[in-house]
Amino acid sequence: MIMIEEDREFGGEAWSWHTRWQEIQQLVIFFKPFAEVTRKMSGQSYSTICNVIRYFNNILDHVDECIENVDNLGHLASCVVTAAEKAKAKLLEYYNKTNMLHCVITLLDPRCKEIYYRQAGFTEHQLGEYRER
C-alpha cells in the first residue's frame, strides 16, 4: 500500500492507490449510462427528439438507484454518491425545462407510442393530456 504524506494533511486520512483505483472504477461504472445516452443521441442520423423523455427517465432511474442503494451496498464510494446527488439535481433542472411537446412527440413516434409511457408508470390522466395535444 502506497501512502502519500501530503494527503494525510489534506483530509486527515491516509489513502492508498488501491482505494482510489476502486473509486475510479465505481465512477466509470456510474457514468457508463451517461456515455451510452450521449453516444446514442449524438450519433444518430435521424431525429432523436422523441427519445429525450425516455433517456432522461432512464438516467434519472439509474441515478436514483445509486443514491437509494448506498445504504444497502455500503461500499459505494462517497465520490460516487456525491456525483449521483449532483447529477440528479442537474438532471432535474434540465428535465423541468422539457415541455409537453417532447411528451407528445414521444407519443407520436411509431417506435414508442403509448407503450413507453405505460411501462414507465405514467397515469391515464397524463396520457390523456398528451393525446389531447
SEKEDREN-657252 format. One record per atom (N, C-alpha, C, O, CB): residue in one letter; y, z, x; atom name; residue number from 1. Coordinates in nm, 2 decimals, decimal comma. Glycine has a CB too. Layout:
BEGIN
> A_Y_Z_X_CA_NUM
...
REM end
This chain:
BEGIN
> M_-0,12_0,00_0,08_N_1
> M_0,00_0,00_0,00_CA_1
> M_0,12_0,00_0,09_C_1
> M_0,13_0,08_0,18_O_1
> M_0,00_0,12_-0,10_CB_1
> I_0,21_-0,09_0,06_N_2
> I_0,34_-0,10_0,14_CA_2
> I_0,45_-0,03_0,07_C_2
> I_0,47_-0,06_-0,05_O_2
> I_0,37_-0,25_0,17_CB_2
> M_0,51_0,06_0,14_N_3
> M_0,62_0,13_0,08_CA_3
> M_0,75_0,09_0,14_C_3
> M_0,75_0,07_0,27_O_3
> M_0,60_0,29_0,09_CB_3
> I_0,85_0,08_0,07_N_4
> I_0,98_0,04_0,12_CA_4
> I_1,08_0,16_0,11_C_4
> I_1,10_0,21_0,00_O_4
> I_1,04_-0,09_0,05_CB_4
> E_1,12_0,21_0,22_N_5
> E_1,20_0,33_0,22_CA_5
> E_1,33_0,32_0,14_C_5
> E_1,37_0,41_0,07_O_5
> E_1,24_0,37_0,36_CB_5
> E_1,40_0,20_0,15_N_6
> E_1,53_0,19_0,08_CA_6
> E_1,51_0,20_-0,08_C_6
> E_1,59_0,25_-0,15_O_6
> E_1,59_0,05_0,11_CB_6
> D_1,39_0,16_-0,12_N_7
> D_1,37_0,16_-0,27_CA_7
> D_1,35_0,30_-0,32_C_7
> D_1,37_0,33_-0,44_O_7
> D_1,25_0,07_-0,30_CB_7
> R_1,30_0,39_-0,23_N_8
> R_1,29_0,53_-0,27_CA_8
> R_1,43_0,58_-0,31_C_8
> R_1,44_0,66_-0,40_O_8
> R_1,22_0,61_-0,16_CB_8
> E_1,52_0,55_-0,23_N_9
> E_1,66_0,59_-0,26_CA_9
> E_1,72_0,53_-0,38_C_9
> E_1,79_0,60_-0,46_O_9
> E_1,75_0,56_-0,14_CB_9
> F_1,68_0,40_-0,41_N_10
> F_1,74_0,33_-0,52_CA_10
> F_1,70_0,39_-0,66_C_10
> F_1,78_0,43_-0,74_O_10
> F_1,70_0,19_-0,52_CB_10
> G_1,57_0,41_-0,68_N_11
> G_1,52_0,46_-0,80_CA_11
> G_1,46_0,60_-0,79_C_11
> G_1,42_0,66_-0,89_O_11
> G_1,42_0,37_-0,86_CB_11
> G_1,46_0,66_-0,68_N_12
> G_1,40_0,79_-0,66_CA_12
> G_1,25_0,78_-0,65_C_12
> G_1,18_0,89_-0,64_O_12
> G_1,44_0,88_-0,77_CB_12
> E_1,19_0,66_-0,66_N_13
> E_1,04_0,65_-0,66_CA_13
> E_1,01_0,54_-0,56_C_13
> E_1,07_0,44_-0,54_O_13
> E_0,99_0,62_-0,80_CB_13
> A_0,90_0,57_-0,49_N_14
> A_0,84_0,46_-0,40_CA_14
> A_0,76_0,36_-0,49_C_14
> A_0,71_0,40_-0,60_O_14
> A_0,75_0,52_-0,29_CB_14
> W_0,75_0,24_-0,45_N_15
> W_0,68_0,14_-0,52_CA_15
> W_0,59_0,06_-0,42_C_15
> W_0,62_0,06_-0,30_O_15
> W_0,77_0,05_-0,60_CB_15
> S_0,49_0,00_-0,48_N_16
> S_0,40_-0,08_-0,40_CA_16
> S_0,41_-0,22_-0,44_C_16
> S_0,45_-0,26_-0,55_O_16
> S_0,26_-0,03_-0,41_CB_16
> W_0,38_-0,31_-0,34_N_17
> W_0,38_-0,45_-0,37_CA_17
> W_0,28_-0,48_-0,48_C_17
> W_0,30_-0,57_-0,57_O_17
> W_0,35_-0,53_-0,25_CB_17
> H_0,17_-0,41_-0,48_N_18
> H_0,06_-0,43_-0,58_CA_18
> H_0,12_-0,41_-0,73_C_18
> H_0,09_-0,48_-0,82_O_18
> H_-0,06_-0,34_-0,56_CB_18
> T_0,19_-0,30_-0,74_N_19
> T_0,25_-0,26_-0,87_CA_19
> T_0,35_-0,37_-0,91_C_19
> T_0,35_-0,41_-1,03_O_19
> T_0,32_-0,13_-0,87_CB_19
> R_0,44_-0,41_-0,82_N_20
> R_0,54_-0,52_-0,85_CA_20
> R_0,47_-0,65_-0,89_C_20
> R_0,51_-0,72_-0,98_O_20
> R_0,63_-0,54_-0,73_CB_20
> W_0,36_-0,68_-0,82_N_21
> W_0,29_-0,80_-0,85_CA_21
> W_0,23_-0,80_-0,99_C_21
> W_0,23_-0,90_-1,06_O_21
> W_0,17_-0,83_-0,74_CB_21
> Q_0,18_-0,68_-1,03_N_22
> Q_0,13_-0,67_-1,16_CA_22
> Q_0,24_-0,69_-1,27_C_22
> Q_0,21_-0,75_-1,37_O_22
> Q_0,06_-0,53_-1,18_CB_22
> E_0,35_-0,64_-1,24_N_23
> E_0,47_-0,65_-1,33_CA_23
> E_0,50_-0,80_-1,34_C_23
> E_0,53_-0,85_-1,45_O_23
> E_0,59_-0,57_-1,28_CB_23
> I_0,51_-0,87_-1,23_N_24
> I_0,54_-1,01_-1,23_CA_24
> I_0,43_-1,09_-1,31_C_24
> I_0,47_-1,18_-1,39_O_24
> I_0,54_-1,07_-1,09_CB_24
> Q_0,31_-1,05_-1,30_N_25
> Q_0,20_-1,12_-1,37_CA_25
> Q_0,22_-1,10_-1,52_C_25
> Q_0,20_-1,19_-1,60_O_25
> Q_0,06_-1,07_-1,33_CB_25
> Q_0,26_-0,97_-1,56_N_26
> Q_0,28_-0,94_-1,70_CA_26
> Q_0,40_-1,02_-1,75_C_26
> Q_0,40_-1,07_-1,87_O_26
> Q_0,30_-0,79_-1,72_CB_26
> L_0,50_-1,04_-1,67_N_27
> L_0,62_-1,11_-1,71_CA_27
> L_0,59_-1,26_-1,73_C_27
> L_0,63_-1,32_-1,83_O_27
> L_0,73_-1,10_-1,61_CB_27
> V_0,50_-1,31_-1,65_N_28
> V_0,46_-1,45_-1,66_CA_28
> V_0,39_-1,47_-1,79_C_28
> V_0,41_-1,57_-1,86_O_28
> V_0,37_-1,50_-1,54_CB_28
> I_0,30_-1,38_-1,82_N_29
> I_0,22_-1,39_-1,95_CA_29
> I_0,32_-1,37_-2,07_C_29
> I_0,30_-1,45_-2,17_O_29
> I_0,11_-1,27_-1,95_CB_29
> F_0,41_-1,28_-2,06_N_30
> F_0,51_-1,26_-2,17_CA_30
> F_0,59_-1,39_-2,19_C_30
> F_0,61_-1,43_-2,31_O_30
> F_0,60_-1,14_-2,13_CB_30
> F_0,64_-1,45_-2,09_N_31
> F_0,73_-1,57_-2,10_CA_31
> F_0,65_-1,70_-2,12_C_31
> F_0,72_-1,80_-2,15_O_31
> F_0,81_-1,58_-1,98_CB_31
> K_0,52_-1,70_-2,12_N_32
> K_0,45_-1,83_-2,13_CA_32
> K_0,48_-1,89_-2,27_C_32
> K_0,50_-2,01_-2,27_O_32
> K_0,30_-1,80_-2,12_CB_32
> P_0,47_-1,82_-2,38_N_33
> P_0,51_-1,89_-2,51_CA_33
> P_0,65_-1,95_-2,51_C_33
> P_0,67_-2,05_-2,58_O_33
> P_0,49_-1,79_-2,62_CB_33
> F_0,74_-1,89_-2,44_N_34
> F_0,88_-1,94_-2,44_CA_34
> F_0,87_-2,08_-2,37_C_34
> F_0,94_-2,17_-2,41_O_34
> F_0,97_-1,84_-2,36_CB_34
> A_0,80_-2,08_-2,26_N_35
> A_0,79_-2,21_-2,18_CA_35
> A_0,72_-2,32_-2,26_C_35
> A_0,76_-2,43_-2,26_O_35
> A_0,71_-2,19_-2,05_CB_35
> E_0,62_-2,28_-2,34_N_36
> E_0,55_-2,38_-2,42_CA_36
> E_0,64_-2,43_-2,53_C_36
> E_0,64_-2,55_-2,56_O_36
> E_0,42_-2,31_-2,49_CB_36
> V_0,71_-2,35_-2,60_N_37
> V_0,81_-2,39_-2,70_CA_37
> V_0,91_-2,48_-2,64_C_37
> V_0,95_-2,58_-2,70_O_37
> V_0,87_-2,27_-2,78_CB_37
> T_0,97_-2,44_-2,53_N_38
> T_1,07_-2,52_-2,46_CA_38
> T_1,02_-2,66_-2,43_C_38
> T_1,08_-2,76_-2,45_O_38
> T_1,12_-2,45_-2,33_CB_38
> R_0,89_-2,66_-2,38_N_39
> R_0,83_-2,79_-2,34_CA_39
> R_0,81_-2,88_-2,47_C_39
> R_0,84_-3,00_-2,46_O_39
> R_0,70_-2,77_-2,27_CB_39
> K_0,77_-2,82_-2,57_N_40
> K_0,74_-2,89_-2,70_CA_40
> K_0,87_-2,95_-2,76_C_40
> K_0,88_-3,06_-2,80_O_40
> K_0,67_-2,81_-2,80_CB_40
> M_0,97_-2,86_-2,76_N_41
> M_1,10_-2,90_-2,82_CA_41
> M_1,18_-3,00_-2,74_C_41
> M_1,25_-3,09_-2,80_O_41
> M_1,19_-2,78_-2,85_CB_41
> S_1,17_-3,00_-2,61_N_42
> S_1,25_-3,09_-2,53_CA_42
> S_1,17_-3,21_-2,48_C_42
> S_1,23_-3,31_-2,44_O_42
> S_1,30_-3,01_-2,41_CB_42
> G_1,04_-3,21_-2,50_N_43
> G_0,97_-3,33_-2,45_CA_43
> G_0,92_-3,42_-2,56_C_43
> G_0,84_-3,52_-2,53_O_43
> G_0,85_-3,28_-2,38_CB_43
> Q_0,97_-3,40_-2,68_N_44
> Q_0,92_-3,49_-2,79_CA_44
> Q_1,01_-3,61_-2,80_C_44
> Q_1,13_-3,61_-2,78_O_44
> Q_0,92_-3,41_-2,92_CB_44
> S_0,95_-3,72_-2,84_N_45
> S_1,02_-3,84_-2,86_CA_45
> S_1,06_-3,86_-3,01_C_45
> S_1,12_-3,96_-3,05_O_45
> S_0,94_-3,97_-2,81_CB_45
> Y_1,02_-3,77_-3,09_N_46
> Y_1,05_-3,77_-3,23_CA_46
> Y_1,13_-3,64_-3,27_C_46
> Y_1,14_-3,55_-3,19_O_46
> Y_0,93_-3,78_-3,32_CB_46
> S_1,19_-3,64_-3,38_N_47
> S_1,27_-3,53_-3,43_CA_47
> S_1,19_-3,40_-3,43_C_47
> S_1,08_-3,40_-3,48_O_47
> S_1,33_-3,56_-3,56_CB_47
> T_1,25_-3,29_-3,38_N_48
> T_1,18_-3,16_-3,37_CA_48
> T_1,25_-3,06_-3,46_C_48
> T_1,22_-2,94_-3,46_O_48
> T_1,17_-3,12_-3,23_CB_48
> I_1,35_-3,10_-3,54_N_49
> I_1,43_-3,00_-3,61_CA_49
> I_1,34_-2,93_-3,72_C_49
> I_1,37_-2,82_-3,75_O_49
> I_1,55_-3,07_-3,68_CB_49
> C_1,24_-3,00_-3,76_N_50
> C_1,15_-2,94_-3,86_CA_50
> C_1,07_-2,83_-3,80_C_50
> C_1,01_-2,75_-3,88_O_50
> C_1,06_-3,04_-3,92_CB_50
> N_1,06_-2,82_-3,67_N_51
> N_0,99_-2,71_-3,60_CA_51
> N_1,07_-2,59_-3,57_C_51
> N_1,01_-2,49_-3,52_O_51
> N_0,92_-2,77_-3,48_CB_51
> V_1,20_-2,59_-3,59_N_52
> V_1,28_-2,48_-3,54_CA_52
> V_1,24_-2,35_-3,60_C_52
> V_1,22_-2,25_-3,53_O_52
> V_1,43_-2,51_-3,58_CB_52
> I_1,23_-2,35_-3,73_N_53
> I_1,19_-2,22_-3,80_CA_53
> I_1,05_-2,18_-3,76_C_53
> I_1,03_-2,06_-3,73_O_53
> I_1,19_-2,24_-3,95_CB_53
> R_0,96_-2,27_-3,75_N_54
> R_0,82_-2,23_-3,71_CA_54
> R_0,82_-2,18_-3,57_C_54
> R_0,76_-2,07_-3,55_O_54
> R_0,73_-2,36_-3,72_CB_54
> Y_0,89_-2,24_-3,48_N_55
> Y_0,89_-2,19_-3,34_CA_55
> Y_0,96_-2,06_-3,32_C_55
> Y_0,92_-1,97_-3,25_O_55
> Y_0,95_-2,30_-3,25_CB_55
> F_1,07_-2,05_-3,39_N_56
> F_1,14_-1,92_-3,39_CA_56
> F_1,05_-1,81_-3,44_C_56
> F_1,04_-1,70_-3,37_O_56
> F_1,27_-1,92_-3,48_CB_56
> N_0,98_-1,83_-3,55_N_57
> N_0,89_-1,73_-3,60_CA_57
> N_0,78_-1,70_-3,51_C_57
> N_0,74_-1,58_-3,49_O_57
> N_0,84_-1,77_-3,74_CB_57
> N_0,72_-1,80_-3,45_N_58
> N_0,61_-1,78_-3,35_CA_58
> N_0,66_-1,69_-3,23_C_58
> N_0,59_-1,60_-3,19_O_58
> N_0,56_-1,91_-3,30_CB_58
> I_0,77_-1,72_-3,18_N_59
> I_0,82_-1,65_-3,07_CA_59
> I_0,86_-1,50_-3,11_C_59
> I_0,83_-1,41_-3,04_O_59
> I_0,95_-1,71_-3,01_CB_59
> L_0,92_-1,49_-3,23_N_60
> L_0,95_-1,36_-3,28_CA_60
> L_0,83_-1,27_-3,30_C_60
> L_0,83_-1,15_-3,27_O_60
> L_1,04_-1,36_-3,40_CB_60
> D_0,72_-1,33_-3,35_N_61
> D_0,60_-1,26_-3,37_CA_61
> D_0,54_-1,22_-3,24_C_61
> D_0,49_-1,10_-3,22_O_61
> D_0,49_-1,35_-3,44_CB_61
> H_0,55_-1,30_-3,14_N_62
> H_0,50_-1,27_-3,00_CA_62
> H_0,58_-1,15_-2,94_C_62
> H_0,52_-1,06_-2,89_O_62
> H_0,51_-1,39_-2,91_CB_62
> V_0,71_-1,16_-2,96_N_63
> V_0,79_-1,05_-2,90_CA_63
> V_0,77_-0,92_-2,98_C_63
> V_0,75_-0,81_-2,91_O_63
> V_0,94_-1,09_-2,92_CB_63
> D_0,76_-0,93_-3,11_N_64
> D_0,73_-0,81_-3,19_CA_64
> D_0,59_-0,75_-3,15_C_64
> D_0,58_-0,62_-3,14_O_64
> D_0,73_-0,84_-3,34_CB_64
> E_0,50_-0,83_-3,13_N_65
> E_0,36_-0,79_-3,09_CA_65
> E_0,37_-0,71_-2,95_C_65
> E_0,31_-0,61_-2,94_O_65
> E_0,27_-0,90_-3,07_CB_65
> C_0,45_-0,76_-2,86_N_66
> C_0,46_-0,69_-2,73_CA_66
> C_0,53_-0,56_-2,75_C_66
> C_0,49_-0,46_-2,68_O_66
> C_0,54_-0,78_-2,63_CB_66
> I_0,63_-0,55_-2,83_N_67
> I_0,70_-0,43_-2,85_CA_67
> I_0,62_-0,33_-2,92_C_67
> I_0,61_-0,21_-2,88_O_67
> I_0,83_-0,45_-2,93_CB_67
> E_0,55_-0,37_-3,03_N_68
> E_0,47_-0,28_-3,11_CA_68
> E_0,34_-0,23_-3,03_C_68
> E_0,30_-0,12_-3,05_O_68
> E_0,42_-0,35_-3,23_CB_68
> N_0,29_-0,32_-2,95_N_69
> N_0,16_-0,28_-2,88_CA_69
> N_0,19_-0,20_-2,75_C_69
> N_0,09_-0,16_-2,69_O_69
> N_0,09_-0,40_-2,84_CB_69
> V_0,31_-0,17_-2,72_N_70
> V_0,34_-0,10_-2,60_CA_70
> V_0,27_0,04_-2,61_C_70
> V_0,22_0,10_-2,51_O_70
> V_0,49_-0,08_-2,57_CB_70
> D_0,28_0,10_-2,72_N_71
> D_0,21_0,24_-2,74_CA_71
> D_0,06_0,23_-2,73_C_71
> D_0,00_0,32_-2,67_O_71
> D_0,25_0,30_-2,87_CB_71
> N_0,01_0,12_-2,78_N_72
> N_-0,14_0,10_-2,78_CA_72
> N_-0,19_0,07_-2,64_C_72
> N_-0,29_0,11_-2,59_O_72
> N_-0,18_0,00_-2,88_CB_72
> L_-0,11_-0,02_-2,57_N_73
> L_-0,15_-0,07_-2,44_CA_73
> L_-0,12_0,03_-2,33_C_73
> L_-0,20_0,05_-2,24_O_73
> L_-0,09_-0,20_-2,41_CB_73
> G_0,00_0,09_-2,34_N_74
> G_0,03_0,19_-2,24_CA_74
> G_0,06_0,14_-2,10_C_74
> G_0,15_0,19_-2,03_O_74
> G_-0,07_0,29_-2,24_CB_74
> H_-0,01_0,04_-2,06_N_75
> H_0,00_-0,01_-1,93_CA_75
> H_0,10_-0,13_-1,91_C_75
> H_0,12_-0,19_-1,81_O_75
> H_-0,13_-0,06_-1,88_CB_75
> L_0,17_-0,16_-2,02_N_76
> L_0,27_-0,27_-2,02_CA_76
> L_0,39_-0,22_-1,94_C_76
> L_0,45_-0,11_-1,96_O_76
> L_0,31_-0,31_-2,16_CB_76
> A_0,43_-0,30_-1,84_N_77
> A_0,54_-0,26_-1,75_CA_77
> A_0,67_-0,25_-1,83_C_77
> A_0,69_-0,32_-1,93_O_77
> A_0,56_-0,37_-1,64_CB_77
> S_0,75_-0,15_-1,78_N_78
> S_0,88_-0,13_-1,85_CA_78
> S_0,97_-0,25_-1,85_C_78
> S_1,05_-0,27_-1,94_O_78
> S_0,95_-0,01_-1,79_CB_78
> C_0,96_-0,33_-1,75_N_79
> C_1,04_-0,45_-1,74_CA_79
> C_1,00_-0,55_-1,85_C_79
> C_1,08_-0,63_-1,89_O_79
> C_1,03_-0,52_-1,60_CB_79
> V_0,87_-0,55_-1,88_N_80
> V_0,83_-0,64_-1,99_CA_80
> V_0,88_-0,59_-2,13_C_80
> V_0,92_-0,67_-2,21_O_80
> V_0,67_-0,65_-1,99_CB_80
> V_0,87_-0,46_-2,15_N_81
> V_0,92_-0,41_-2,27_CA_81
> V_1,07_-0,43_-2,28_C_81
> V_1,12_-0,47_-2,39_O_81
> V_0,89_-0,26_-2,28_CB_81
> T_1,14_-0,41_-2,18_N_82
> T_1,29_-0,44_-2,18_CA_82
> T_1,32_-0,59_-2,20_C_82
> T_1,40_-0,62_-2,28_O_82
> T_1,35_-0,40_-2,04_CB_82
> A_1,24_-0,67_-2,14_N_83
> A_1,26_-0,82_-2,16_CA_83
> A_1,23_-0,85_-2,31_C_83
> A_1,30_-0,93_-2,37_O_83
> A_1,16_-0,90_-2,07_CB_83
> A_1,12_-0,79_-2,37_N_84
> A_1,09_-0,82_-2,51_CA_84
> A_1,20_-0,77_-2,60_C_84
> A_1,23_-0,84_-2,70_O_84
> A_0,96_-0,75_-2,54_CB_84
> E_1,25_-0,65_-2,58_N_85
> E_1,36_-0,60_-2,66_CA_85
> E_1,48_-0,68_-2,66_C_85
> E_1,55_-0,71_-2,76_O_85
> E_1,39_-0,45_-2,62_CB_85
> K_1,52_-0,72_-2,54_N_86
> K_1,64_-0,81_-2,52_CA_86
> K_1,62_-0,95_-2,58_C_86
> K_1,71_-1,00_-2,64_O_86
> K_1,68_-0,82_-2,37_CB_86
> A_1,50_-1,00_-2,56_N_87
> A_1,47_-1,13_-2,62_CA_87
> A_1,47_-1,13_-2,77_C_87
> A_1,52_-1,22_-2,83_O_87
> A_1,33_-1,18_-2,57_CB_87
> K_1,42_-1,02_-2,83_N_88
> K_1,42_-1,01_-2,97_CA_88
> K_1,57_-1,00_-3,02_C_88
> K_1,60_-1,07_-3,12_O_88
> K_1,35_-0,88_-3,02_CB_88
> A_1,65_-0,93_-2,96_N_89
> A_1,79_-0,92_-3,00_CA_89
> A_1,86_-1,05_-2,99_C_89
> A_1,93_-1,09_-3,09_O_89
> A_1,87_-0,82_-2,91_CB_89
> K_1,84_-1,13_-2,89_N_90
> K_1,90_-1,26_-2,87_CA_90
> K_1,84_-1,36_-2,97_C_90
> K_1,91_-1,44_-3,03_O_90
> K_1,88_-1,31_-2,73_CB_90
> L_1,71_-1,36_-2,99_N_91
> L_1,64_-1,45_-3,08_CA_91
> L_1,70_-1,42_-3,22_C_91
> L_1,72_-1,52_-3,30_O_91
> L_1,49_-1,43_-3,08_CB_91
> L_1,71_-1,30_-3,26_N_92
> L_1,76_-1,27_-3,40_CA_92
> L_1,90_-1,32_-3,42_C_92
> L_1,94_-1,36_-3,52_O_92
> L_1,75_-1,12_-3,43_CB_92
> E_1,98_-1,30_-3,31_N_93
> E_2,12_-1,35_-3,31_CA_93
> E_2,12_-1,50_-3,34_C_93
> E_2,20_-1,55_-3,43_O_93
> E_2,19_-1,32_-3,18_CB_93
> Y_2,04_-1,58_-3,28_N_94
> Y_2,03_-1,72_-3,30_CA_94
> Y_1,96_-1,76_-3,43_C_94
> Y_1,99_-1,85_-3,50_O_94
> Y_1,96_-1,79_-3,18_CB_94
> Y_1,86_-1,68_-3,46_N_95
> Y_1,78_-1,71_-3,58_CA_95
> Y_1,87_-1,70_-3,71_C_95
> Y_1,86_-1,77_-3,80_O_95
> Y_1,66_-1,61_-3,60_CB_95
> N_1,96_-1,60_-3,70_N_96
> N_2,06_-1,58_-3,81_CA_96
> N_2,16_-1,70_-3,82_C_96
> N_2,22_-1,71_-3,92_O_96
> N_2,13_-1,45_-3,80_CB_96
> K_2,16_-1,78_-3,72_N_97
> K_2,25_-1,90_-3,72_CA_97
> K_2,18_-2,02_-3,78_C_97
> K_2,24_-2,12_-3,82_O_97
> K_2,30_-1,93_-3,58_CB_97
> T_2,05_-2,01_-3,80_N_98
> T_1,98_-2,12_-3,86_CA_98
> T_2,02_-2,11_-4,01_C_98
> T_2,06_-2,00_-4,06_O_98
> T_1,82_-2,11_-3,85_CB_98
> N_2,01_-2,22_-4,08_N_99
> N_2,05_-2,21_-4,22_CA_99
> N_1,95_-2,27_-4,31_C_99
> N_1,84_-2,31_-4,27_O_99
> N_2,18_-2,29_-4,23_CB_99
> M_1,98_-2,28_-4,44_N_100
> M_1,89_-2,33_-4,54_CA_100
> M_1,85_-2,47_-4,51_C_100
> M_1,74_-2,51_-4,54_O_100
> M_1,96_-2,33_-4,68_CB_100
> L_1,93_-2,55_-4,44_N_101
> L_1,90_-2,69_-4,41_CA_101
> L_1,77_-2,69_-4,32_C_101
> L_1,68_-2,78_-4,34_O_101
> L_2,01_-2,76_-4,33_CB_101
> H_1,76_-2,60_-4,22_N_102
> H_1,64_-2,60_-4,14_CA_102
> H_1,51_-2,57_-4,22_C_102
> H_1,41_-2,63_-4,20_O_102
> H_1,65_-2,49_-4,03_CB_102
> C_1,53_-2,48_-4,32_N_103
> C_1,42_-2,45_-4,41_CA_103
> C_1,38_-2,57_-4,49_C_103
> C_1,26_-2,60_-4,51_O_103
> C_1,45_-2,33_-4,49_CB_103
> V_1,48_-2,63_-4,55_N_104
> V_1,45_-2,75_-4,64_CA_104
> V_1,38_-2,86_-4,55_C_104
> V_1,29_-2,93_-4,60_O_104
> V_1,58_-2,80_-4,70_CB_104
> I_1,43_-2,89_-4,44_N_105
> I_1,38_-2,99_-4,35_CA_105
> I_1,23_-2,96_-4,32_C_105
> I_1,15_-3,05_-4,32_O_105
> I_1,46_-3,01_-4,22_CB_105
> T_1,20_-2,84_-4,29_N_106
> T_1,06_-2,80_-4,26_CA_106
> T_0,98_-2,82_-4,38_C_106
> T_0,86_-2,87_-4,37_O_106
> T_1,06_-2,65_-4,22_CB_106
> L_1,03_-2,78_-4,50_N_107
> L_0,96_-2,80_-4,63_CA_107
> L_0,93_-2,95_-4,66_C_107
> L_0,83_-2,98_-4,71_O_107
> L_1,04_-2,74_-4,74_CB_107
> L_1,02_-3,04_-4,62_N_108
> L_1,01_-3,18_-4,65_CA_108
> L_0,92_-3,25_-4,55_C_108
> L_0,87_-3,36_-4,57_O_108
> L_1,14_-3,24_-4,65_CB_108
> D_0,90_-3,19_-4,43_N_109
> D_0,82_-3,26_-4,33_CA_109
> D_0,68_-3,27_-4,37_C_109
> D_0,62_-3,17_-4,41_O_109
> D_0,84_-3,18_-4,19_CB_109
> P_0,62_-3,39_-4,37_N_110
> P_0,48_-3,40_-4,41_CA_110
> P_0,38_-3,32_-4,33_C_110
> P_0,27_-3,29_-4,38_O_110
> P_0,44_-3,55_-4,41_CB_110
> R_0,42_-3,29_-4,21_N_111
> R_0,33_-3,21_-4,12_CA_111
> R_0,33_-3,06_-4,16_C_111
> R_0,23_-2,99_-4,13_O_111
> R_0,36_-3,22_-3,98_CB_111
> C_0,43_-3,01_-4,22_N_112
> C_0,44_-2,87_-4,25_CA_112
> C_0,43_-2,84_-4,40_C_112
> C_0,35_-2,77_-4,45_O_112
> C_0,58_-2,82_-4,20_CB_112
> K_0,52_-2,90_-4,48_N_113
> K_0,53_-2,88_-4,62_CA_113
> K_0,54_-2,73_-4,65_C_113
> K_0,59_-2,65_-4,58_O_113
> K_0,42_-2,95_-4,70_CB_113
> E_0,47_-2,69_-4,76_N_114
> E_0,47_-2,55_-4,81_CA_114
> E_0,37_-2,47_-4,73_C_114
> E_0,37_-2,35_-4,73_O_114
> E_0,45_-2,54_-4,96_CB_114
> I_0,27_-2,54_-4,67_N_115
> I_0,16_-2,47_-4,60_CA_115
> I_0,21_-2,37_-4,50_C_115
> I_0,17_-2,26_-4,49_O_115
> I_0,07_-2,57_-4,53_CB_115
> Y_0,31_-2,42_-4,42_N_116
> Y_0,36_-2,33_-4,31_CA_116
> Y_0,42_-2,20_-4,38_C_116
> Y_0,39_-2,09_-4,34_O_116
> Y_0,47_-2,40_-4,23_CB_116
> Y_0,50_-2,22_-4,48_N_117
> Y_0,57_-2,11_-4,54_CA_117
> Y_0,48_-2,01_-4,61_C_117
> Y_0,49_-1,89_-4,60_O_117
> Y_0,67_-2,15_-4,64_CB_117
> R_0,37_-2,06_-4,67_N_118
> R_0,27_-1,98_-4,73_CA_118
> R_0,20_-1,90_-4,63_C_118
> R_0,17_-1,78_-4,64_O_118
> R_0,17_-2,06_-4,82_CB_118
> Q_0,16_-1,96_-4,52_N_119
> Q_0,08_-1,90_-4,41_CA_119
> Q_0,17_-1,79_-4,34_C_119
> Q_0,12_-1,69_-4,30_O_119
> Q_0,03_-2,00_-4,31_CB_119
> A_0,30_-1,82_-4,34_N_120
> A_0,39_-1,73_-4,27_CA_120
> A_0,43_-1,61_-4,36_C_120
> A_0,51_-1,52_-4,32_O_120
> A_0,52_-1,80_-4,23_CB_120
> G_0,39_-1,61_-4,49_N_121
> G_0,42_-1,50_-4,58_CA_121
> G_0,55_-1,50_-4,65_C_121
> G_0,60_-1,40_-4,70_O_121
> G_0,41_-1,37_-4,50_CB_121
> F_0,61_-1,62_-4,66_N_122
> F_0,73_-1,64_-4,74_CA_122
> F_0,70_-1,62_-4,89_C_122
> F_0,59_-1,65_-4,93_O_122
> F_0,80_-1,78_-4,72_CB_122
> T_0,79_-1,56_-4,96_N_123
> T_0,76_-1,53_-5,11_CA_123
> T_0,78_-1,66_-5,19_C_123
> T_0,84_-1,76_-5,14_O_123
> T_0,86_-1,42_-5,15_CB_123
> E_0,73_-1,66_-5,31_N_124
> E_0,75_-1,77_-5,40_CA_124
> E_0,90_-1,79_-5,43_C_124
> E_0,95_-1,90_-5,45_O_124
> E_0,67_-1,75_-5,53_CB_124
> H_0,97_-1,68_-5,44_N_125
> H_1,12_-1,68_-5,46_CA_125
> H_1,18_-1,76_-5,35_C_125
> H_1,27_-1,85_-5,38_O_125
> H_1,18_-1,54_-5,47_CB_125
> Q_1,15_-1,73_-5,23_N_126
> Q_1,21_-1,80_-5,11_CA_126
> Q_1,17_-1,95_-5,12_C_126
> Q_1,26_-2,04_-5,10_O_126
> Q_1,16_-1,74_-4,98_CB_126
> L_1,04_-1,98_-5,14_N_127
> L_1,00_-2,12_-5,15_CA_127
> L_1,08_-2,19_-5,27_C_127
> L_1,12_-2,31_-5,25_O_127
> L_0,85_-2,13_-5,18_CB_127
> G_1,10_-2,12_-5,38_N_128
> G_1,17_-2,18_-5,49_CA_128
> G_1,31_-2,22_-5,45_C_128
> G_1,37_-2,32_-5,49_O_128
> G_1,17_-2,08_-5,61_CB_128
> E_1,38_-2,13_-5,37_N_129
> E_1,51_-2,16_-5,33_CA_129
> E_1,52_-2,28_-5,24_C_129
> E_1,61_-2,37_-5,25_O_129
> E_1,57_-2,04_-5,25_CB_129
> Y_1,42_-2,30_-5,15_N_130
> Y_1,41_-2,42_-5,06_CA_130
> Y_1,39_-2,54_-5,14_C_130
> Y_1,44_-2,65_-5,12_O_130
> Y_1,30_-2,40_-4,95_CB_130
> R_1,30_-2,53_-5,25_N_131
> R_1,26_-2,65_-5,33_CA_131
> R_1,39_-2,70_-5,41_C_131
> R_1,41_-2,82_-5,42_O_131
> R_1,15_-2,62_-5,42_CB_131
> E_1,46_-2,60_-5,46_N_132
> E_1,58_-2,64_-5,54_CA_132
> E_1,69_-2,71_-5,46_C_132
> E_1,76_-2,79_-5,51_O_132
> E_1,64_-2,51_-5,60_CB_132
> R_1,69_-2,69_-5,33_N_133
> R_1,79_-2,76_-5,25_CA_133
> R_1,75_-2,90_-5,22_C_133
> R_1,82_-2,98_-5,16_O_133
> R_1,81_-2,68_-5,11_CB_133
REM end
